[in-house]
Amino acid sequence: MYAVVRTGGKQYSVREGQQLDVETLAGAEGDRVELRDVLLVSDGDKLTVGTPTVPGARVVAEVLGQGRAKKVIVFKYKRKTRYRRKLGHRQPFTRLAVREIIAG
């Protein structure tokens, strides 16, 4: 059984027991989170596609922790004018463990 959920402006294909990193969600380690924007649910041979979401479907996940991704270097440069800007960015994320997929 798998589902496609939308959170943080992105779509993720999830299965029970899977771990995934999503955009930051409120919650401490060990909290349960329900993702209600379920776009598609597949239960073996039955496929349900939402318009835009599947009514009553939800994905229950547990927060494993909050973290920050590896640093991405942003470097701006213009030749002959002595212009250089170096910035670093670390995107925060929430690590989830999918516990249950509930089809509506």
N, C-alpha and C positions, 0 to 999 in steps of 0.2 A: 504494500500500500504506500502510495506517495501522494504529495500535494504540492501545488505551486502557491506560495504566499507572497504578499507584497508588504514590505516594511521599509521605511527609510527611503522611499522613492525607488527601490530596487525590487526585483523579483527573484525568489529563491525556490529551487526544487528541493523538497525535504522528504526524508523518510524517518520512521521511528528509530530512535537510538543514534541518529546522526548529530554531529556537532557542527555548528556553523557560526561565523562571525557576521554580525549585522551592525548597521548604524546604531549609535548609542541609544539604549532604552533605559528608562528609569527602573531601578530595582537593585537590591543588594544581592550578594552571592547567596544562592539557595532559594531565592524567591521564584514563584511560578508566574509565568507570563502567558497570556492568551493572545494569539495572533488571529484576528477575526477577518482580515482581508484575504480570504482564500479564493483564488482564481480558478483552481482546477483540483479535483480529487479523483484519484484512480484507486479502485479497490479490486485488484485482480483483473477481471474482464469487463468491469463496469467503469466507464469514464464519465464524469460529470463536469461540464464546463460551465462556469458562471457567466451571468450577463449583468454586470461585470463580475459579481462575486457569487459564490455558491451560498444560498440562504441556509443559515443554521450551522454551517461548517466552521470549524475552528481547529487551530493547532495549539496544543498545550506544550510549553517548553519550560525548562528550568534554567535560570541564570547561573552560569558557571563562574563568571567573573567579568570585570571591566578591564579594558586594556587599551594600549595605543599601538598602532602599526609601526612598521619601520619608517625611518625618516626619509622623506622625499626632498631632494634638493631642487630648489627653483632658482635658476641663475639667469639674470637678464644682463645683456651685454650689447653695447653699441660701439662699433669700432670708431677710431679716430676722435672720439669725444671724451675719453676717460670716464665713461659711464659703466659702472658695474654694480649690480645688486645681487646679493646672495641671501636667500631665505631658506629655512628648513621648515617642514610641516610634518607633524605626526597626527594622523587621523585617529580619533578615539573610536572604539568599537565595544560591543557587548558580545561575549561568547555564550551561545545558547546550546542546550542539549534538548533535542526534540523527544518528548516523552510519549505523546499520544496525538493521533490524528483522528478527529471526530467528524465524520461525514454527516451533513445535515439531514 
